[in-house]
Amino acid sequence: MLSIDRLPLLLVSLAFVLHVLGERRVVRRLRRRRDATARRRAVSYYVALAVTLVALEGPVDNLAPKLLWVHMVQHVLLMGNAAPLIVLGAPWMSIWRPLPLGLRRDLAKTVARSSACAPLRAVARSLGRPLWAWIAFNVDLLAWHIPAVYDLTLRSEAVHVLEHVTFLVFGVLVWAQMIDSPPLRSRLGTSQRVYYCVSAMVPGWVLSLVLAFATQPLYSAYANLASRPGGISALVDQQLAGGIMLGLGSLASTVYVFFALYRWLGEDPARRAARGASAEAS
């Protein structure tokens, strides 16, 4: 029987195999190699899978129950690194293509037409909008860092897996509002994406400052440990976690803001106005 702690490796392996098969199918159909853009997207997606494995397997996962700052590294790798790389990779169609045609048709028909899936379609439409993606991402982040909930993730492996799944899923949703991920297209204009990125990071920055400047440990699961690797205190461990959340957690968004501003300032004014009008119309 498969252990739940092996689930990340299984899912990442499946995601990799499906993508490779999907890319090969396109190459066979077109009878030529994928273009440079498609290859860059594939590399981005494979790096995202590697980052996910680093976060959820091996030394990082083994040390996470003993050190809060390592646990925070897990979260940052998933939300702030793997999620934007997945969006950049735009793997959706490549993962979909290798599935049997009958299965794809049945799934598409069920999701699109079944009354039982109506609530799912409504949720998906809402989460595809910038505001609701923003709310879901930050409510999810803050809820999991409530002390009682955070301690529960360390006692229950199933809850811990759910935490990581929501971090990755909502991370992808919020980054998809800033980066086009074909066939998904953001409704926001270039300047709006910059504001959106900064605003989406603010609740995390506030949380990181709370962790860094708290005068006592907030999480009993870590405070009650008899010892920690490196011999650091529970309070120092928590302060390091806050620093990692603020520093490493802001790295991807900082790079994105500078890159987006560079592109926006370099755009032709007429084209910039047209993009803004198109974003408002959608």
ZADO-1210 file (C-alpha; in nm, 4 decimals, padded with zeros to 6 digits):
<atoms>
<atom x="00.0000" y="00.0000" z="00.0000" code="MET" pos="1"/>
<atom x="00.1313" y="00.3452" z="-00.0927" code="LEU" pos="2"/>
<atom x="00.2301" y="00.5588" z="00.2058" code="SER" pos="3"/>
<atom x="00.0958" y="00.9146" z="00.2039" code="ILE" pos="4"/>
<atom x="00.4463" y="01.0533" z="00.2433" code="ASP" pos="5"/>
<atom x="00.5322" y="00.8983" z="-00.0972" code="ARG" pos="6"/>
<atom x="00.2414" y="01.0739" z="-00.2624" code="LEU" pos="7"/>
<atom x="00.4403" y="01.3855" z="-00.3704" code="PRO" pos="8"/>
<atom x="00.6962" y="01.1719" z="-00.5532" code="LEU" pos="9"/>
<atom x="00.4221" y="00.9741" z="-00.7274" code="LEU" pos="10"/>
<atom x="00.2266" y="01.2831" z="-00.8367" code="LEU" pos="11"/>
<atom x="00.5351" y="01.4721" z="-00.9549" code="VAL" pos="12"/>
<atom x="00.6501" y="01.1667" z="-01.1519" code="SER" pos="13"/>
<atom x="00.3050" y="01.1347" z="-01.3107" code="LEU" pos="14"/>
<atom x="00.3004" y="01.5062" z="-01.3983" code="ALA" pos="15"/>
<atom x="00.6435" y="01.4736" z="-01.5593" code="PHE" pos="16"/>
<atom x="00.5569" y="01.1627" z="-01.7620" code="VAL" pos="17"/>
<atom x="00.2280" y="01.3069" z="-01.8895" code="LEU" pos="18"/>
<atom x="00.4007" y="01.6274" z="-01.9993" code="HIS" pos="19"/>
<atom x="00.6799" y="01.4439" z="-02.1811" code="VAL" pos="20"/>
<atom x="00.4263" y="01.2237" z="-02.3621" code="LEU" pos="21"/>
<atom x="00.2180" y="01.5280" z="-02.4532" code="GLY" pos="22"/>
<atom x="00.5182" y="01.7123" z="-02.5932" code="GLU" pos="23"/>
<atom x="00.6218" y="01.4092" z="-02.7967" code="ARG" pos="24"/>
<atom x="00.2728" y="01.3798" z="-02.9401" code="ARG" pos="25"/>
<atom x="00.2893" y="01.7400" z="-03.0621" code="VAL" pos="26"/>
<atom x="00.6316" y="01.6819" z="-03.2197" code="VAL" pos="27"/>
<atom x="00.5037" y="01.3728" z="-03.4046" code="ARG" pos="28"/>
<atom x="00.1965" y="01.5580" z="-03.5271" code="ARG" pos="29"/>
<atom x="00.3861" y="01.8679" z="-03.6454" code="LEU" pos="30"/>
<atom x="00.6828" y="01.6611" z="-03.7708" code="ARG" pos="31"/>
<atom x="00.9271" y="01.9203" z="-03.6429" code="ARG" pos="32"/>
<atom x="01.0891" y="02.0207" z="-03.3176" code="ARG" pos="33"/>
<atom x="00.9111" y="02.2484" z="-03.0747" code="ARG" pos="34"/>
<atom x="01.0009" y="02.6168" z="-03.1067" code="ASP" pos="35"/>
<atom x="01.2146" y="02.8071" z="-02.8570" code="ALA" pos="36"/>
<atom x="00.9145" y="02.9369" z="-02.6615" code="THR" pos="37"/>
<atom x="00.7742" y="02.5865" z="-02.6138" code="ALA" pos="38"/>
<atom x="01.1138" y="02.4566" z="-02.5034" code="ARG" pos="39"/>
<atom x="01.1521" y="02.7391" z="-02.2500" code="ARG" pos="40"/>
<atom x="00.8088" y="02.6624" z="-02.1119" code="ARG" pos="41"/>
<atom x="00.8945" y="02.2948" z="-02.0806" code="ALA" pos="42"/>
<atom x="01.2164" y="02.3759" z="-01.8935" code="VAL" pos="43"/>
<atom x="01.0265" y="02.6082" z="-01.6602" code="SER" pos="44"/>
<atom x="00.7746" y="02.3347" z="-01.5844" code="TYR" pos="45"/>
<atom x="01.0416" y="02.0711" z="-01.5208" code="TYR" pos="46"/>
<atom x="01.2270" y="02.3079" z="-01.2875" code="VAL" pos="47"/>
<atom x="00.8966" y="02.3644" z="-01.1037" code="ALA" pos="48"/>
<atom x="00.8584" y="01.9884" z="-01.0571" code="LEU" pos="49"/>
<atom x="01.2155" y="01.9663" z="-00.9284" code="ALA" pos="50"/>
<atom x="01.1529" y="02.2512" z="-00.6821" code="VAL" pos="51"/>
<atom x="00.8380" y="02.0739" z="-00.5619" code="THR" pos="52"/>
<atom x="01.0352" y="01.7571" z="-00.4974" code="LEU" pos="53"/>
<atom x="01.3044" y="01.9490" z="-00.3096" code="VAL" pos="54"/>
<atom x="01.0342" y="02.1020" z="-00.0913" code="ALA" pos="55"/>
<atom x="00.8418" y="01.7840" z="-00.0186" code="LEU" pos="56"/>
<atom x="01.1048" y="01.5098" z="-00.0184" code="GLU" pos="57"/>
<atom x="01.4468" y="01.4529" z="00.1337" code="GLY" pos="58"/>
<atom x="01.6274" y="01.6732" z="00.3890" code="PRO" pos="59"/>
<atom x="01.3837" y="01.9655" z="00.3761" code="VAL" pos="60"/>
<atom x="01.0833" y="01.7454" z="00.4517" code="ASP" pos="61"/>
<atom x="01.2742" y="01.5527" z="00.7199" code="ASN" pos="62"/>
<atom x="01.3817" y="01.8684" z="00.9037" code="LEU" pos="63"/>
<atom x="01.0501" y="02.0560" z="00.8714" code="ALA" pos="64"/>
<atom x="00.8932" y="01.8983" z="01.1855" code="PRO" pos="65"/>
<atom x="01.2026" y="01.9937" z="01.3871" code="LYS" pos="66"/>
<atom x="01.2712" y="02.3452" z="01.2617" code="LEU" pos="67"/>
<atom x="01.0087" y="02.6080" z="01.1870" code="LEU" pos="68"/>
<atom x="01.2405" y="02.7960" z="00.9502" code="TRP" pos="69"/>
<atom x="01.2864" y="02.4827" z="00.7370" code="VAL" pos="70"/>
<atom x="00.9106" y="02.4334" z="00.7352" code="HIS" pos="71"/>
<atom x="00.8824" y="02.7913" z="00.6110" code="MET" pos="72"/>
<atom x="01.1308" y="02.7124" z="00.3340" code="VAL" pos="73"/>
<atom x="00.8897" y="02.4406" z="00.2205" code="GLN" pos="74"/>
<atom x="00.6050" y="02.6887" z="00.1973" code="HIS" pos="75"/>
<atom x="00.8113" y="02.9509" z="00.0162" code="VAL" pos="76"/>
<atom x="00.9378" y="02.6963" z="-00.2366" code="LEU" pos="77"/>
<atom x="00.5822" y="02.5901" z="-00.3172" code="LEU" pos="78"/>
<atom x="00.4049" y="02.9284" z="-00.3272" code="MET" pos="79"/>
<atom x="00.6838" y="03.1593" z="-00.4367" code="GLY" pos="80"/>
<atom x="00.8919" y="02.9374" z="-00.6644" code="ASN" pos="81"/>
<atom x="00.7134" y="02.6264" z="-00.7924" code="ALA" pos="82"/>
<atom x="00.3808" y="02.8064" z="-00.8505" code="ALA" pos="83"/>
<atom x="00.5116" y="03.0867" z="-01.0779" code="PRO" pos="84"/>
<atom x="00.7332" y="02.8388" z="-01.2640" code="LEU" pos="85"/>
<atom x="00.4327" y="02.6170" z="-01.3332" code="ILE" pos="86"/>
<atom x="00.2397" y="02.9158" z="-01.4657" code="VAL" pos="87"/>
<atom x="00.5352" y="03.0147" z="-01.6837" code="LEU" pos="88"/>
<atom x="00.5560" y="02.6575" z="-01.8081" code="GLY" pos="89"/>
<atom x="00.1892" y="02.6545" z="-01.9212" code="ALA" pos="90"/>
<atom x="00.1776" y="02.2715" z="-01.9078" code="PRO" pos="91"/>
<atom x="-00.2013" y="02.2373" z="-01.9260" code="TRP" pos="92"/>
<atom x="-00.2487" y="02.1086" z="-02.2798" code="MET" pos="93"/>
<atom x="00.0636" y="01.8931" z="-02.2756" code="SER" pos="94"/>
<atom x="-00.0627" y="01.7125" z="-01.9640" code="ILE" pos="95"/>
<atom x="-00.4111" y="01.6759" z="-02.1136" code="TRP" pos="96"/>
<atom x="-00.3115" y="01.5340" z="-02.4546" code="ARG" pos="97"/>
<atom x="-00.1723" y="01.1927" z="-02.3467" code="PRO" pos="98"/>
<atom x="-00.4950" y="01.0923" z="-02.1718" code="LEU" pos="99"/>
<atom x="-00.7138" y="00.8513" z="-02.3733" code="PRO" pos="100"/>
<atom x="-00.9470" y="01.0333" z="-02.6119" code="LEU" pos="101"/>
<atom x="-01.2585" y="00.8710" z="-02.4668" code="GLY" pos="102"/>
<atom x="-01.1591" y="00.9713" z="-02.1157" code="LEU" pos="103"/>
<atom x="-01.0928" y="01.3299" z="-02.2253" code="ARG" pos="104"/>
<atom x="-01.4303" y="01.3532" z="-02.3964" code="ARG" pos="105"/>
<atom x="-01.6158" y="01.2076" z="-02.0990" code="ASP" pos="106"/>
<atom x="-01.4383" y="01.4348" z="-01.8524" code="LEU" pos="107"/>
<atom x="-01.4937" y="01.7449" z="-02.0634" code="ALA" pos="108"/>
<atom x="-01.8615" y="01.6613" z="-02.1170" code="LYS" pos="109"/>
<atom x="-01.9169" y="01.5885" z="-01.7483" code="THR" pos="110"/>
<atom x="-01.7456" y="01.9037" z="-01.6260" code="VAL" pos="111"/>
<atom x="-01.9091" y="02.1270" z="-01.8901" code="ALA" pos="112"/>
<atom x="-02.2657" y="01.9932" z="-01.8809" code="ARG" pos="113"/>
<atom x="-02.3333" y="01.7892" z="-01.5685" code="SER" pos="114"/>
<atom x="-02.5601" y="01.9572" z="-01.3149" code="SER" pos="115"/>
<atom x="-02.3616" y="01.7865" z="-01.0397" code="ALA" pos="116"/>
<atom x="-02.0562" y="01.9855" z="-01.1515" code="CYS" pos="117"/>
<atom x="-02.2403" y="02.3192" z="-01.1532" code="ALA" pos="118"/>
<atom x="-02.1000" y="02.4236" z="-00.8121" code="PRO" pos="119"/>
<atom x="-01.7522" y="02.3266" z="-00.9301" code="LEU" pos="120"/>
<atom x="-01.7904" y="02.5389" z="-01.2440" code="ARG" pos="121"/>
<atom x="-01.9112" y="02.8342" z="-01.0356" code="ALA" pos="122"/>
<atom x="-01.6127" y="02.8056" z="-00.8000" code="VAL" pos="123"/>
<atom x="-01.3724" y="02.7739" z="-01.0933" code="ALA" pos="124"/>
<atom x="-01.5164" y="03.0847" z="-01.2612" code="ARG" pos="125"/>
<atom x="-01.4848" y="03.2821" z="-00.9378" code="SER" pos="126"/>
<atom x="-01.1300" y="03.1700" z="-00.8663" code="LEU" pos="127"/>
<atom x="-01.0343" y="03.2620" z="-01.2222" code="GLY" pos="128"/>
<atom x="-01.1072" y="03.6266" z="-01.1419" code="ARG" pos="129"/>
<atom x="-00.8278" y="03.8407" z="-00.9954" code="PRO" pos="130"/>
<atom x="-01.0122" y="03.9472" z="-00.6789" code="LEU" pos="131"/>
<atom x="-01.1240" y="03.6007" z="-00.5762" code="TRP" pos="132"/>
<atom x="-00.7858" y="03.4469" z="-00.6564" code="ALA" pos="133"/>
<atom x="-00.6266" y="03.7163" z="-00.4363" code="TRP" pos="134"/>
<atom x="-00.8678" y="03.6447" z="-00.1518" code="ILE" pos="135"/>
<atom x="-00.8271" y="03.2673" z="-00.1760" code="ALA" pos="136"/>
<atom x="-00.4476" y="03.2891" z="-00.1820" code="PHE" pos="137"/>
<atom x="-00.4156" y="03.5144" z="00.1212" code="ASN" pos="138"/>
<atom x="-00.6968" y="03.3646" z="00.3301" code="VAL" pos="139"/>
<atom x="-00.5379" y="03.0242" z="00.2726" code="ASP" pos="140"/>
<atom x="-00.1946" y="03.1559" z="00.3739" code="LEU" pos="141"/>
<atom x="-00.3170" y="03.3257" z="00.6913" code="LEU" pos="142"/>
<atom x="-00.5507" y="03.0424" z="00.7938" code="ALA" pos="143"/>
<atom x="-00.2782" y="02.7786" z="00.7851" code="TRP" pos="144"/>
<atom x="-00.0565" y="02.9982" z="01.0047" code="HIS" pos="145"/>
<atom x="-00.3088" y="03.0221" z="01.2875" code="ILE" pos="146"/>
<atom x="-00.1197" y="02.8497" z="01.5722" code="PRO" pos="147"/>
<atom x="-00.3798" y="02.5776" z="01.6387" code="ALA" pos="148"/>
<atom x="-00.4081" y="02.4959" z="01.2676" code="VAL" pos="149"/>
<atom x="-00.0318" y="02.5041" z="01.2133" code="TYR" pos="150"/>
<atom x="00.0237" y="02.2656" z="01.5036" code="ASP" pos="151"/>
<atom x="-00.2406" y="02.0329" z="01.3572" code="LEU" pos="152"/>
<atom x="-00.0439" y="02.0035" z="01.0327" code="THR" pos="153"/>
<atom x="00.2484" y="01.8654" z="01.2332" code="LEU" pos="154"/>
<atom x="00.0312" y="01.6046" z="01.4053" code="ARG" pos="155"/>
<atom x="-00.1584" y="01.4843" z="01.0978" code="SER" pos="156"/>
<atom x="00.0207" y="01.3895" z="00.7768" code="GLU" pos="157"/>
<atom x="-00.3051" y="01.4081" z="00.5793" code="ALA" pos="158"/>
<atom x="-00.3684" y="01.7658" z="00.6951" code="VAL" pos="159"/>
<atom x="-00.0062" y="01.8519" z="00.6180" code="HIS" pos="160"/>
<atom x="-00.0472" y="01.7231" z="00.2615" code="VAL" pos="161"/>
<atom x="-00.3685" y="01.9253" z="00.2250" code="LEU" pos="162"/>
<atom x="-00.1821" y="02.2365" z="00.3408" code="GLU" pos="163"/>
<atom x="00.0856" y="02.1913" z="00.0760" code="HIS" pos="164"/>
<atom x="-00.1689" y="02.1182" z="-00.1974" code="VAL" pos="165"/>
<atom x="-00.3613" y="02.4384" z="-00.1245" code="THR" pos="166"/>
<atom x="-00.0414" y="02.6442" z="-00.1130" code="PHE" pos="167"/>
<atom x="00.0549" y="02.5193" z="-00.4583" code="LEU" pos="168"/>
<atom x="-00.2936" y="02.5400" z="-00.6126" code="VAL" pos="169"/>
<atom x="-00.3769" y="02.8870" z="-00.4836" code="PHE" pos="170"/>
<atom x="-00.0229" y="02.9977" z="-00.5651" code="GLY" pos="171"/>
<atom x="-00.0803" y="02.8937" z="-00.9277" code="VAL" pos="172"/>
<atom x="-00.4168" y="03.0723" z="-00.9308" code="LEU" pos="173"/>
<atom x="-00.2748" y="03.4027" z="-00.8099" code="VAL" pos="174"/>
<atom x="00.0323" y="03.3902" z="-01.0353" code="TRP" pos="175"/>
<atom x="-00.1920" y="03.3148" z="-01.3337" code="ALA" pos="176"/>
<atom x="-00.3415" y="03.6618" z="-01.2821" code="GLN" pos="177"/>
<atom x="00.0021" y="03.8124" z="-01.3465" code="MET" pos="178"/>
<atom x="00.1527" y="03.5795" z="-01.6077" code="ILE" pos="179"/>
<atom x="-00.0274" y="03.4559" z="-01.9185" code="ASP" pos="180"/>
<atom x="-00.0256" y="03.0769" z="-01.9194" code="SER" pos="181"/>
<atom x="-00.1779" y="02.9634" z="-02.2536" code="PRO" pos="182"/>
<atom x="-00.4577" y="02.8872" z="-02.3020" code="PRO" pos="183"/>
<atom x="-00.5201" y="03.0909" z="-01.9834" code="LEU" pos="184"/>
<atom x="-00.5019" y="03.4678" z="-02.0222" code="ARG" pos="185"/>
<atom x="-00.4978" y="03.7266" z="-01.7459" code="SER" pos="186"/>
<atom x="-00.7635" y="03.9973" z="-01.7449" code="ARG" pos="187"/>
<atom x="-00.5224" y="04.2537" z="-01.6022" code="LEU" pos="188"/>
<atom x="-00.3199" y="04.5118" z="-01.7935" code="GLY" pos="189"/>
<atom x="00.0568" y="04.5391" z="-01.7422" code="THR" pos="190"/>
<atom x="00.0489" y="04.8109" z="-01.4777" code="SER" pos="191"/>
<atom x="-00.2450" y="04.6426" z="-01.3021" code="GLN" pos="192"/>
<atom x="-00.0434" y="04.3225" z="-01.2755" code="ARG" pos="193"/>
<atom x="00.2331" y="04.5079" z="-01.0917" code="VAL" pos="194"/>
<atom x="-00.0126" y="04.6532" z="-00.8399" code="TYR" pos="195"/>
<atom x="-00.1773" y="04.3137" z="-00.8058" code="TYR" pos="196"/>
<atom x="00.1546" y="04.1407" z="-00.7371" code="CYS" pos="197"/>
<atom x="00.2522" y="04.3879" z="-00.4665" code="VAL" pos="198"/>
<atom x="-00.0888" y="04.3777" z="-00.3006" code="SER" pos="199"/>
<atom x="-00.0935" y="03.9966" z="-00.3037" code="ALA" pos="200"/>
<atom x="00.2314" y="03.9896" z="-00.1088" code="MET" pos="201"/>
<atom x="00.1290" y="04.2398" z="00.1630" code="VAL" pos="202"/>
<atom x="-00.0539" y="03.9926" z="00.3944" code="PRO" pos="203"/>
<atom x="00.2477" y="03.7610" z="00.3788" code="GLY" pos="204"/>
<atom x="00.4803" y="04.0472" z="00.4665" code="TRP" pos="205"/>
<atom x="00.2651" y="04.1351" z="00.7682" code="VAL" pos="206"/>
<atom x="00.2648" y="03.7705" z="00.8792" code="LEU" pos="207"/>
<atom x="00.6423" y="03.7482" z="00.8420" code="SER" pos="208"/>
<atom x="00.6881" y="04.0572" z="01.0621" code="LEU" pos="209"/>
<atom x="00.4590" y="03.9060" z="01.3266" code="VAL" pos="210"/>
<atom x="00.6765" y="03.5942" z="01.3317" code="LEU" pos="211"/>
<atom x="01.0005" y="03.7908" z="01.3347" code="ALA" pos="212"/>
<atom x="00.9071" y="04.0347" z="01.6127" code="PHE" pos="213"/>
<atom x="00.6933" y="03.8175" z="01.8417" code="ALA" pos="214"/>
<atom x="00.8360" y="03.8069" z="02.1936" code="THR" pos="215"/>
<atom x="00.7492" y="03.4396" z="02.2448" code="GLN" pos="216"/>
<atom x="00.7072" y="03.1276" z="02.0317" code="PRO" pos="217"/>
<atom x="00.3633" y="03.1104" z="01.8689" code="LEU" pos="218"/>
<atom x="00.3564" y="02.7422" z="01.7782" code="TYR" pos="219"/>
<atom x="00.3530" y="02.4967" z="02.0674" code="SER" pos="220"/>
<atom x="00.4547" y="02.2043" z="01.8453" code="ALA" pos="221"/>
<atom x="00.7939" y="02.3717" z="01.8000" code="TYR" pos="222"/>
<atom x="00.8155" y="02.5416" z="02.1397" code="ALA" pos="223"/>
<atom x="00.7725" y="02.2073" z="02.3197" code="ASN" pos="224"/>
<atom x="01.0515" y="02.0280" z="02.1341" code="LEU" pos="225"/>
<atom x="01.3222" y="01.9116" z="02.3737" code="ALA" pos="226"/>
<atom x="01.5935" y="02.0159" z="02.1297" code="SER" pos="227"/>
<atom x="01.6404" y="02.1488" z="01.7784" code="ARG" pos="228"/>
<atom x="01.9138" y="02.0843" z="01.5200" code="PRO" pos="229"/>
<atom x="02.1839" y="02.3443" z="01.5672" code="GLY" pos="230"/>
<atom x="02.0832" y="02.4040" z="01.9288" code="GLY" pos="231"/>
<atom x="01.8859" y="02.7209" z="01.8515" code="ILE" pos="232"/>
<atom x="01.5979" y="02.8318" z="02.0715" code="SER" pos="233"/>
<atom x="01.2345" y="02.8157" z="01.9639" code="ALA" pos="234"/>
<atom x="01.2188" y="03.1965" z="01.9466" code="LEU" pos="235"/>
<atom x="01.5266" y="03.2250" z="01.7254" code="VAL" pos="236"/>
<atom x="01.3844" y="02.9484" z="01.5053" code="ASP" pos="237"/>
<atom x="01.0644" y="03.1504" z="01.4671" code="GLN" pos="238"/>
<atom x="01.2541" y="03.4704" z="01.3902" code="GLN" pos="239"/>
<atom x="01.4498" y="03.2922" z="01.1186" code="LEU" pos="240"/>
<atom x="01.1211" y="03.1647" z="00.9740" code="ALA" pos="241"/>
<atom x="00.9867" y="03.5202" z="00.9614" code="GLY" pos="242"/>
<atom x="01.3021" y="03.6414" z="00.7891" code="GLY" pos="243"/>
<atom x="01.2832" y="03.3645" z="00.5293" code="ILE" pos="244"/>
<atom x="00.9189" y="03.4397" z="00.4613" code="MET" pos="245"/>
<atom x="00.9959" y="03.8090" z="00.4133" code="LEU" pos="246"/>
<atom x="01.3203" y="03.7700" z="00.2181" code="GLY" pos="247"/>
<atom x="01.3123" y="03.4483" z="00.0164" code="LEU" pos="248"/>
<atom x="00.9330" y="03.4643" z="-00.0025" code="GLY" pos="249"/>
<atom x="00.9514" y="03.8050" z="-00.1720" code="SER" pos="250"/>
<atom x="01.2206" y="03.7131" z="-00.4239" code="LEU" pos="251"/>
<atom x="00.9971" y="03.5948" z="-00.7095" code="ALA" pos="252"/>
<atom x="00.7519" y="03.8825" z="-00.6714" code="SER" pos="253"/>
<atom x="01.0373" y="04.1370" z="-00.6613" code="THR" pos="254"/>
<atom x="01.1877" y="03.9970" z="-00.9817" code="VAL" pos="255"/>
<atom x="00.8448" y="03.9978" z="-01.1417" code="TYR" pos="256"/>
<atom x="00.7726" y="04.3609" z="-01.0478" code="VAL" pos="257"/>
<atom x="01.1031" y="04.4872" z="-01.1882" code="PHE" pos="258"/>
<atom x="01.0652" y="04.2838" z="-01.5076" code="PHE" pos="259"/>
<atom x="00.7018" y="04.3914" z="-01.5579" code="ALA" pos="260"/>
<atom x="00.7859" y="04.7579" z="-01.4990" code="LEU" pos="261"/>
<atom x="01.0756" y="04.7316" z="-01.7449" code="TYR" pos="262"/>
<atom x="00.8462" y="04.5879" z="-02.0115" code="ARG" pos="263"/>
<atom x="00.5678" y="04.8357" z="-01.9391" code="TRP" pos="264"/>
<atom x="00.7955" y="05.1406" z="-01.9555" code="LEU" pos="265"/>
<atom x="00.9457" y="05.0111" z="-02.2796" code="GLY" pos="266"/>
<atom x="00.6099" y="04.9640" z="-02.4516" code="GLU" pos="267"/>
<atom x="00.4914" y="05.1980" z="-02.7239" code="ASP" pos="268"/>
<atom x="00.2375" y="05.4399" z="-02.5639" code="PRO" pos="269"/>
<atom x="-00.0334" y="05.3522" z="-02.8181" code="ALA" pos="270"/>
<atom x="00.0133" y="04.9821" z="-02.7588" code="ARG" pos="271"/>
<atom x="00.0121" y="05.0374" z="-02.3821" code="ARG" pos="272"/>
<atom x="-00.3182" y="05.2259" z="-02.4077" code="ALA" pos="273"/>
<atom x="-00.4658" y="04.9515" z="-02.6259" code="ALA" pos="274"/>
<atom x="-00.3656" y="04.6828" z="-02.3747" code="ARG" pos="275"/>
<atom x="-00.5219" y="04.8820" z="-02.0919" code="GLY" pos="276"/>
<atom x="-00.8460" y="04.9280" z="-02.2845" code="ALA" pos="277"/>
<atom x="-00.8571" y="04.5585" z="-02.3694" code="SER" pos="278"/>
<atom x="-00.8026" y="04.4633" z="-02.0033" code="ALA" pos="279"/>
<atom x="-01.0846" y="04.6967" z="-01.8916" code="GLU" pos="280"/>
<atom x="-01.3222" y="04.5588" z="-02.1544" code="ALA" pos="281"/>
<atom x="-01.2619" y="04.2007" z="-02.0418" code="SER" pos="282"/>
</atoms>
